Amino acid sequence: MKPDESTSGTVLRAEAGDVDRLPQPASAHAIALMAEPRALAPRQLEERRLIHREASSREQSDTFRELRTRLLGMGGTGNFITLVVAVSPRSGASFVARNLAAAFAFDEARTSLLIDCNLRYPEQHRALGVDPANGGLIDFLEHPAQGIASKIYATGMPRLRLIPVGDAREASGEYFSSFRMHALLDSMRHRYPDRYLFLDGPTIKGSPDARILSDLADFVVVVAGYGRDTPAAISQAIAHFEPEKLAGVVFNQAP
């Protein structure tokens, strides 16, 4: 599979969803229909390098739908956590992560939560035009009394939300191996049975964080730079993960 990218653009108003204070919905369908404060037009989604339902995005959309189908086949009837990581820098793993999350959000019976876990090179908030004024993942892990609700931002796409990195003063895998991180993901996953979580992780090469994050995920998608990462480098990268978790390798044409 060879998804591509276009340029990003306009800034979108961020809005936090106060999930900690909401009662449990009467059905899974209720949360799937959660309101989008500022839904974006197809052109605006393209500026943010997000797939959509219109003909101009059909080829890319179909690619991510195929990957969604594979993950759903592996995951069975329950929701799950997917880690997306690159073999080497500039392979486009962040692009793949947000569009895979978007593909799940296409389905009105499902919601997606994208969590940026790339402490060295956080990209998702910029790519999605989100201003993380209330902080993000690291702020919550360091100060859990703040709650996670204010760290969840609207993206302009219905049923797709983002938790950005926030104030990462030190790129340390200790955040990801902490009890708070485990508890957060467990809570986010089990609060709503139709919510699918996507972790945008760091590059596999030169960082132990990708391996640490894989322990928190049900599945791992590895992104290789098309024509850039050698078969040997790809084989070495996927060897870091448990074979039963490996959902596949995506060959991406652009960073």
C-alpha positions in Angstrom: 0.0 0.0 0.0 1.3 3.4 -1.0 -0.6 6.3 0.5 0.7 9.8 -0.4 0.4 13.3 1.1 -0.5 16.8 0.1 0.3 20.1 1.8 -1.3 21.2 5.0 -2.9 24.6 5.6 -5.6 26.4 7.6 -5.8 26.6 11.4 -8.8 25.0 13.0 -10.4 25.9 16.3 -9.8 23.3 18.9 -12.4 22.3 21.3 -12.0 19.9 24.3 -14.6 17.3 24.9 -15.3 16.9 28.7 -15.6 13.2 28.7 -14.8 12.8 32.4 -18.0 14.7 33.3 -20.3 13.1 30.7 -22.6 10.2 31.8 -22.3 6.9 30.0 -24.3 7.1 26.8 -27.5 5.0 26.4 -26.0 3.2 23.5 -22.8 2.9 21.4 -24.6 4.8 18.7 -25.0 7.9 20.9 -21.3 8.5 21.2 -20.7 7.7 17.5 -22.9 10.6 16.7 -21.1 13.1 18.9 -21.3 16.6 17.6 -18.5 18.2 15.6 -18.2 21.8 16.6 -16.7 22.8 13.2 -16.9 20.2 10.5 -14.5 20.8 7.7 -15.2 20.8 4.0 -13.4 18.3 1.7 -10.9 21.0 0.6 -10.1 21.8 4.1 -9.6 18.1 5.0 -7.2 17.9 2.0 -5.2 20.8 3.4 -4.8 18.9 6.6 -3.8 15.7 4.6 -6.9 13.9 5.8 -8.9 11.5 3.6 -12.6 12.1 3.0 -15.5 10.6 1.1 -15.4 12.7 -2.0 -14.1 11.4 -5.4 -10.8 13.4 -5.2 -9.7 11.4 -2.1 -11.2 8.0 -3.2 -7.9 6.2 -4.1 -6.3 7.1 -0.8 -9.5 6.5 1.2 -9.8 3.0 -0.3 -6.2 2.2 0.7 -6.9 3.1 4.3 -10.2 1.3 4.3 -8.4 -1.9 3.2 -6.0 -1.5 6.2 -9.1 -0.8 8.4 -10.7 -4.1 7.2 -7.5 -6.0 8.0 -7.3 -4.6 11.5 -11.0 -5.3 12.1 -10.5 -8.9 10.9 -7.7 -9.3 13.4 -9.5 -7.6 16.2 -12.8 -9.5 16.1 -15.8 -8.0 17.8 -14.0 -5.8 20.4 -12.3 -2.4 20.0 -8.5 -2.2 20.1 -5.4 -0.1 20.3 -3.2 0.3 17.2 0.4 1.6 17.3 1.7 3.2 14.1 5.5 3.5 13.8 8.0 4.2 11.1 11.1 2.2 10.1 13.2 5.4 9.7 12.6 9.2 10.0 10.5 10.9 7.4 8.7 7.7 6.3 5.3 9.3 6.9 4.0 7.3 10.0 2.1 10.4 11.3 0.3 10.7 8.0 -0.6 7.1 8.1 -1.7 7.2 11.8 -4.1 10.1 11.4 -5.6 8.8 8.1 -6.1 5.3 9.6 -7.9 6.9 12.5 -10.0 8.9 10.0 -10.9 5.7 8.1 -12.3 4.3 11.3 -14.2 7.5 11.9 -15.9 7.2 8.5 -18.1 4.6 10.1 -20.9 6.3 12.0 -20.9 3.3 14.5 -17.3 3.9 15.5 -15.2 6.7 16.9 -11.4 7.3 16.7 -9.0 8.7 19.3 -5.6 9.6 17.9 -2.9 10.0 20.6 0.4 11.6 19.6 3.2 9.7 21.4 6.1 11.0 19.3 7.9 13.0 22.0 10.8 14.1 19.8 8.9 15.2 16.8 5.2 15.8 17.7 3.3 16.6 14.5 -0.4 15.8 14.8 -1.6 19.0 16.4 0.1 21.1 13.7 -1.0 18.8 10.8 -4.6 18.9 12.1 -4.6 22.7 12.9 -5.2 22.1 16.6 -4.0 24.6 19.2 -3.2 22.5 22.3 -3.9 25.4 24.7 -4.9 23.1 27.5 -1.9 20.9 27.1 -1.8 17.2 26.1 -0.7 13.7 27.0 2.4 14.6 28.9 0.7 17.3 30.9 -1.9 14.8 32.1 0.7 12.1 32.9 2.7 14.7 35.0 -0.4 16.3 36.6 -3.3 13.7 36.5 -5.4 16.0 38.7 -6.0 18.1 35.6 -8.0 15.3 34.1 -7.9 14.1 30.6 -11.1 15.7 29.3 -9.5 19.1 28.5 -6.7 17.4 26.6 -9.0 15.9 24.0 -9.5 18.1 21.0 -11.9 18.2 18.0 -10.2 17.8 14.6 -12.9 19.0 12.2 -13.8 15.5 11.2 -16.8 13.9 12.9 -16.0 11.2 15.4 -12.2 11.8 15.3 -10.5 13.3 18.3 -6.9 14.1 19.1 -4.8 14.0 22.3 -1.6 15.9 21.4 1.8 15.4 23.0 1.6 18.6 25.0 4.6 19.9 27.0 7.2 17.2 26.6 10.2 18.6 28.4 12.2 15.4 28.1 11.8 12.6 25.5 11.6 9.7 27.9 10.1 6.3 27.5 9.4 6.4 31.2 6.2 8.2 30.5 4.9 5.2 28.4 5.9 2.5 30.9 4.2 4.3 33.8 1.1 3.1 35.6 -0.7 6.3 34.6 -0.2 5.6 30.9 -1.5 2.1 31.2 -4.5 3.3 33.2 -5.2 6.1 30.8 -5.3 3.8 27.8 -7.4 1.3 29.6 -9.9 4.0 30.6 -10.0 5.5 27.1 -10.5 2.1 25.5 -13.2 0.8 27.8 -15.3 3.9 28.4 -16.9 3.4 25.0 -16.9 0.1 23.2 -17.0 1.7 19.8 -13.9 3.8 20.4 -10.7 2.7 18.6 -7.3 4.2 19.8 -4.4 5.0 17.5 -0.9 5.7 18.9 1.4 7.8 16.7 4.7 6.5 17.9 8.4 7.4 17.3 10.7 6.0 14.7 11.7 2.4 15.4 15.4 3.1 14.5 17.3 4.6 17.3 14.5 4.8 19.9 13.3 2.3 22.5 9.9 4.0 22.8 8.4 2.2 19.9 9.0 -1.2 21.6 7.7 0.2 24.9 4.5 1.4 23.2 4.0 -1.9 21.5 3.4 -3.5 24.9 0.4 -1.2 25.3 -1.0 -1.9 21.9 -3.0 -4.8 20.5 -1.6 -4.3 16.9 1.3 -2.6 15.3 1.4 -1.1 11.8 4.9 -0.4 10.5 5.4 2.3 7.9 8.3 2.1 5.5 9.5 4.8 3.1 8.8 3.6 -0.4 12.1 3.2 -2.2 13.9 4.5 0.9 13.9 1.7 3.5 15.7 -1.4 2.4 14.2 -4.9 2.8 16.9 -5.6 5.4 16.0 -2.4 7.4 12.3 -3.4 7.3 13.0 -6.9 8.5 15.1 -5.6 11.3 12.4 -3.1 12.3 9.6 -5.6 12.5 11.7 -8.0 14.5 11.2 -5.6 17.4 7.5 -6.6 17.8 5.6 -9.8 18.7 4.6 -11.5 15.4 0.9 -11.9 16.5 0.7 -8.1 16.9 2.1 -7.2 13.5 -0.8 -6.0 11.3 1.4 -5.3 8.3 3.8 -3.0 6.6 2.6 0.1 4.8 4.8 1.5 2.0 4.4 5.3 2.0 5.6 7.4 -0.9 6.0 10.8 0.8 7.2 12.0 4.3 
